[in-house]
Amino acid sequence: MLGHLGHETGRSAGGAVTLPAPVPLQMRFSETVRRRRSQRTYTGESIPLAQLGTLASAGCGVTARRDLPDGGQVLLRSTASAGGLYPVDLQIASYRVQDLDRGVYLYHPASHELWLTGDGTAADRLLETMAAPEEVIMSSQAGALLLLIARPWRSMRKYGPRGMRHALLEAGAIAAHINLAAAALGLGSVDCSSLFDDEVHEALGVDGIYEAVVHAVVVGVSG
Ligand SMILES: Cc1cc2nc3c(=O)[nH]c(=O)nc-3n(C[C@H](O)[C@H](O)[C@H](O)COP(=O)(O)O)c2cc1C
């Protein structure tokens, strides 16, 4: 029963892209924390696919597998999750990533794959859902937009209303890992809550009730 508590759901409108193994992050943790800074301007250069995969893995990649007495297996991730229920998914709109088509993808932690969920037009529509103007965040030159989609009921089923709190806390932890990994890789990133929520939901095909965007991180080659 692989993925007993790990993520095993998701829609795939097309093929899966196997990501290269995450790049080892060599920077000292204290230096990474010191260097982390919101970067809002980008050169328009492409980011390597392995670096994008490293960000995804730092945010919610599987880092350990634990066997269960019943023969199943629990997939544990880089960020903690209340009850191991993982109510936050990572979707990635790719704009300038080497060896990756412009499109929208769901990160599948168990396989370290990206599952195509939308084409280039869908990715472009997501860019238009950003409320932050180009003068504030130069999103037109970004490499990717990483969207954190919460499905709070995954946690609320067990924890009641507190599960909503868990989903938001866990989204924050995922974003923090992504930003720190970006800093360690020398990429630019910025948290971005300036999104037109309804438009994001429409572009992603989620209902905004049972599944909703809670945060986003813009990533690119900073300059
Ligand atoms: C939850 C959250 C939402 C944010 N949303 C935006 C945003 O929409 N636009 C933006 O330019 N920066 C956004 N930021 C970045 C903050 O403005 C930034 O972290 C703050 O100015 C401190 O700067 P620093 O990150 O360089 O330390 C956000 C940060 C957080 C934590």
The ligand as an SDF file (V2000), in Angstrom:
LIG
                    3D

 31 33  0  0  0  0  0  0  0  0999 V2000
    2.6580   35.3770    3.0940 C   0  0  0  0  0  0  0  0  0  0  0  0
    3.5000   36.3290    2.2910 C   0  0  0  0  0  0  0  0  0  0  0  0
    2.9540   36.9620    1.1910 C   0  0  0  0  0  0  0  0  0  0  0  0
    3.7230   37.8270    0.4150 C   0  0  0  0  0  0  0  0  0  0  0  0
    3.1750   38.3930   -0.6960 N   0  0  0  0  0  0  0  0  0  0  0  0
    3.9260   39.2280   -1.4460 C   0  0  0  0  0  0  0  0  0  0  0  0
    3.3610   39.8110   -2.6100 C   0  0  0  0  0  0  0  0  0  0  0  0
    2.2250   39.5680   -2.9500 O   0  0  0  0  0  0  0  0  0  0  0  0
    4.1320   40.6490   -3.3480 N   0  0  0  0  0  0  0  0  0  0  0  0
    5.4300   40.9200   -2.9890 C   0  0  0  0  0  0  0  0  0  0  0  0
    6.0860   41.6820   -3.7070 O   0  0  0  0  0  0  0  0  0  0  0  0
    5.9960   40.3650   -1.8890 N   0  0  0  0  0  0  0  0  0  0  0  0
    5.2700   39.5340   -1.1180 C   0  0  0  0  0  0  0  0  0  0  0  0
    5.8210   38.9490   -0.0050 N   0  0  0  0  0  0  0  0  0  0  0  0
    7.2220   39.2160    0.3190 C   0  0  0  0  0  0  0  0  0  0  0  0
    7.3680   40.2530    1.4230 C   0  0  0  0  0  0  0  0  0  0  0  0
    7.0410   41.5110    0.9280 O   0  0  0  0  0  0  0  0  0  0  0  0
    8.8140   40.2000    1.9370 C   0  0  0  0  0  0  0  0  0  0  0  0
    9.0440   38.9460    2.5380 O   0  0  0  0  0  0  0  0  0  0  0  0
    9.0910   41.3040    2.9480 C   0  0  0  0  0  0  0  0  0  0  0  0
    9.0650   42.5640    2.3120 O   0  0  0  0  0  0  0  0  0  0  0  0
   10.4230   41.1120    3.6580 C   0  0  0  0  0  0  0  0  0  0  0  0
   11.4850   41.0850    2.7040 O   0  0  0  0  0  0  0  0  0  0  0  0
   12.4520   39.8320    2.5570 P   0  0  0  0  0  0  0  0  0  0  0  0
   11.6270   38.6580    2.1290 O   0  0  0  0  0  0  0  0  0  0  0  0
   13.4500   40.2320    1.4880 O   0  0  0  0  0  0  0  0  0  0  0  0
   13.1060   39.5920    3.8520 O   0  0  0  0  0  0  0  0  0  0  0  0
    5.0700   38.1000    0.7770 C   0  0  0  0  0  0  0  0  0  0  0  0
    5.6230   37.4590    1.8980 C   0  0  0  0  0  0  0  0  0  0  0  0
    4.8480   36.5700    2.6370 C   0  0  0  0  0  0  0  0  0  0  0  0
    5.4680   35.8710    3.8120 C   0  0  0  0  0  0  0  0  0  0  0  0
  1  2  1  0
  2  3  1  0
  2 30  2  0
  3  4  2  0
  4  5  1  0
  4 28  1  0
  5  6  2  0
  6  7  1  0
  6 13  1  0
  7  8  2  0
  7  9  1  0
  9 10  1  0
 10 11  2  0
 10 12  1  0
 12 13  2  0
 13 14  1  0
 14 15  1  0
 14 28  1  0
 15 16  1  0
 16 17  1  0
 16 18  1  0
 18 19  1  0
 18 20  1  0
 20 21  1  0
 20 22  1  0
 22 23  1  0
 23 24  1  0
 24 25  2  0
 24 26  1  0
 24 27  1  0
 28 29  2  0
 29 30  1  0
 30 31  1  0
M  END
$$$$
